[in-house]
């Protein structure tokens, strides 16, 4: 598991605590708006929207908020235009960073993202400068504490077209598949009786940069932290590998 995958797991346990609930709701609403805009307002025929709604409900987003976001995405809710943007650059230690955003003001978002890179020892680059270092893939986190059986999970996921099953984490297993097979894999895992914690299309690094210096690690994690906490940022991906102790130390400060 890459350093950023470990970081994402650590961050997820504190995300709602670190961010005001209103910010969490706003991020999820934007994802729902974009999903409905791109694939239509009917969750039955829009896997991305269906997954976004499931995630929002799991985090306690009120149904009224979800319905309003769907209406805005469908163009009936009077919303400002929300668009998806990707920013690319390098963080401390030469780590490649991808920032996926959903924003109604690209100038504001670009200015903020650029300032964060500059402040924390990185450089915002041109489109395409680091995207080639990542591969899109589906990732499904499975709860190992609830009705978990590795053999049946592996069978269900493999039969549906999954590429790999990683079980090294103590409380979660990770099913990996191509993004176009994620809906089928998710349905198969659910039918097998396993609990899915999250199902997302992520950008997996093709190779990683080892970060061992404590000062560089702190600066890099601070950059990732401020990016992830920005209202317009939906996802941050980076190609680093790092001792988990350094991550835990950063989170405890």
C-alpha positions in Angstrom: 0.0 0.0 0.0 1.4 3.4 -1.0 2.2 6.1 1.5 -0.7 8.2 0.3 -3.1 5.3 0.7 -2.0 4.9 4.3 -2.3 8.6 4.8 -5.9 8.5 3.4 -6.8 5.7 5.8 -5.4 7.6 8.8 -7.1 10.9 7.7 -10.5 9.2 7.2 -10.7 8.3 10.9 -10.5 12.0 11.8 -12.0 13.7 8.7 -15.2 14.8 10.3 -13.5 15.9 13.4 -10.8 17.9 11.5 -13.3 19.6 9.2 -16.4 21.4 10.2 -19.5 19.4 9.4 -20.7 22.1 7.1 -17.6 21.8 5.0 -18.0 18.0 4.7 -21.6 18.5 3.6 -20.6 21.1 1.0 -17.9 18.8 -0.5 -20.4 16.0 -0.7 -23.0 18.2 -2.2 -20.6 19.3 -4.9 -19.8 15.7 -5.8 -23.6 15.0 -6.1 -24.1 18.1 -8.2 -21.3 17.1 -10.6 -22.4 13.4 -10.8 -26.0 14.4 -11.5 -24.9 17.0 -14.1 -22.7 14.5 -16.0 -24.8 11.3 -15.7 -28.4 12.5 -15.0 -30.4 12.8 -11.8 -31.6 9.2 -11.6 -29.4 7.2 -9.2 -30.6 3.9 -10.7 -28.9 4.7 -14.0 -26.0 6.8 -12.6 -23.5 4.8 -10.6 -21.4 7.8 -9.7 -24.4 9.6 -8.3 -25.6 6.5 -6.5 -22.2 6.1 -4.8 -22.0 9.8 -3.9 -25.5 9.6 -2.3 -24.5 6.5 -0.3 -21.4 8.2 1.0 -23.3 11.4 1.9 -25.9 9.4 3.8 -23.2 7.5 5.6 -21.8 10.8 6.8 -25.1 12.0 8.0 -25.9 14.5 5.3 -29.6 15.4 5.5 -31.9 14.1 2.8 -33.0 17.6 2.0 -29.4 18.6 1.2 -29.0 15.6 -1.0 -32.2 16.3 -3.0 -31.2 19.9 -3.5 -27.8 18.9 -4.8 -29.4 16.5 -7.3 -31.8 19.2 -8.5 -28.9 21.7 -8.9 -27.0 19.1 -10.9 -30.0 18.5 -13.1 -30.3 22.2 -13.7 -33.6 22.7 -11.9 -32.2 24.0 -8.6 -30.9 27.4 -9.7 -27.3 26.6 -8.9 -24.2 28.4 -10.0 -22.3 26.3 -12.5 -20.1 23.8 -10.8 -17.2 22.3 -12.8 -14.6 19.7 -12.2 -10.9 20.8 -12.5 -7.6 19.0 -11.9 -4.5 20.8 -10.7 -1.0 19.2 -10.9 2.3 19.9 -9.3 5.2 18.8 -7.1 5.3 18.9 -3.3 8.3 18.8 -1.0 10.8 16.1 -1.8 9.7 16.0 -5.5 6.5 14.2 -4.7 3.9 14.4 -7.5 0.5 15.8 -6.4 -2.9 15.7 -8.2 -5.7 17.8 -6.8 -9.3 17.1 -8.0 -11.7 20.0 -7.5 -15.3 20.8 -7.9 -15.8 24.6 -8.0 -18.1 27.4 -9.0 -15.2 29.9 -9.3 -12.1 28.6 -11.0 -10.1 31.8 -10.5 -10.6 31.6 -6.7 -9.7 27.9 -6.6 -6.6 28.3 -8.8 -5.3 31.1 -6.7 -5.8 29.2 -3.4 -4.2 26.0 -4.7 -1.2 27.9 -6.1 -0.7 29.7 -2.8 -0.7 26.4 -0.9 1.9 24.8 -3.1 4.1 27.9 -2.8 3.7 28.2 1.0 4.6 24.6 1.7 7.6 24.0 -0.5 6.0 22.9 -3.7 5.3 24.1 -7.2 2.0 24.1 -9.1 2.7 22.9 -12.7 1.0 22.8 -16.0 -1.7 20.4 -17.0 -0.3 16.9 -17.7 3.0 17.5 -15.8 2.3 14.6 -13.3 -0.9 13.0 -14.4 1.1 10.4 -16.4 2.6 9.1 -13.1 -0.8 7.8 -12.0 -3.3 5.2 -13.2 -7.0 5.5 -12.6 -8.5 2.5 -10.7 -11.5 1.5 -8.6 -10.8 1.0 -4.9 -13.3 -0.6 -2.5 -12.6 -0.6 1.3 -14.2 -3.6 3.0 -14.9 -3.9 6.7 -13.0 -6.9 8.1 -14.9 -6.7 11.4 -18.4 -7.3 10.0 -19.3 -10.6 8.5 -15.9 -11.0 6.8 -14.7 -14.1 5.0 -11.7 -13.7 2.8 -12.3 -16.6 0.6 -15.9 -15.6 -0.3 -14.9 -12.0 -0.8 -12.1 -13.1 -3.1 -14.4 -15.3 -5.1 -17.1 -12.7 -5.4 -14.7 -9.9 -6.4 -12.7 -12.0 -8.8 -15.8 -13.4 -10.6 -17.0 -9.8 -11.1 -13.7 -8.8 -12.7 -11.6 -7.4 -9.8 -7.8 -7.3 -10.2 -6.6 -7.7 -6.7 -7.4 -8.1 -3.0 -5.1 -6.6 -0.4 -5.7 -7.6 3.2 -2.7 -6.1 5.0 -4.6 -3.5 6.9 -5.9 -4.7 10.3 -9.5 -3.5 10.0 -10.0 -3.2 6.3 -9.4 -5.1 3.1 -8.9 -3.3 -0.2 -10.4 -4.6 -3.5 -8.9 -3.2 -6.6 -10.5 -3.1 -10.1 -10.5 -1.1 -13.3 -12.8 1.9 -13.0 -15.2 0.6 -15.6 -15.8 -2.6 -13.6 -16.4 -0.9 -10.3 -20.2 -1.0 -10.4 -20.3 -4.7 -11.1 -17.6 -5.5 -8.5 -19.4 -3.4 -5.9 -22.7 -5.2 -6.5 -21.0 -8.6 -6.3 -19.4 -7.8 -3.0 -22.6 -6.5 -1.5 -24.4 -9.7 -2.6 -21.7 -11.7 -0.8 -22.7 -10.1 2.4 -19.7 -8.0 3.0 -19.8 -4.4 4.3 -18.3 -1.8 2.0 -16.9 1.2 3.8 -16.1 3.2 0.7 -16.1 2.8 -3.1 -14.2 5.4 -5.1 -12.3 5.9 -8.3 -8.8 6.9 -7.3 -5.5 7.7 -9.0 -2.9 5.1 -8.0 0.8 6.1 -8.4 2.8 4.0 -10.9 5.9 4.5 -8.7 6.6 6.2 -5.4 9.0 8.7 -3.9 10.4 7.7 -0.6 10.2 10.5 2.0 12.3 9.7 5.1 13.4 13.2 6.2 11.2 14.3 9.1 11.1 18.0 8.1 10.2 17.2 4.5 7.6 14.8 5.7 6.0 17.4 7.9 6.0 20.0 5.2 4.5 17.5 2.6 1.8 16.3 5.0 0.9 19.9 5.8 0.5 20.7 2.1 -1.7 17.6 1.6 -3.7 18.5 4.8 -4.5 22.1 3.7 -5.4 21.0 0.2 -7.8 18.3 1.5 -9.4 20.8 3.8 -10.1 23.4 1.1 -13.8 23.7 0.4 -13.4 23.1 -3.4 -11.1 20.1 -3.2 -12.7 16.7 -3.6 -9.6 14.4 -3.7 -5.8 14.7 -3.4 -3.4 12.1 -4.7 0.3 11.9 -4.2 3.0 9.4 -5.1 5.0 9.2 -1.8 6.0 6.4 0.5 6.6 7.2 4.2 7.0 5.5 7.5 3.6 5.4 9.2 5.1 6.7 12.4 5.8 10.0 10.7 2.2 10.3 9.7 0.9 9.5 13.1 3.3 12.0 14.7 2.0 14.7 12.3 -1.7 13.9 13.2 -1.0 14.0 16.9 0.4 17.5 16.8 
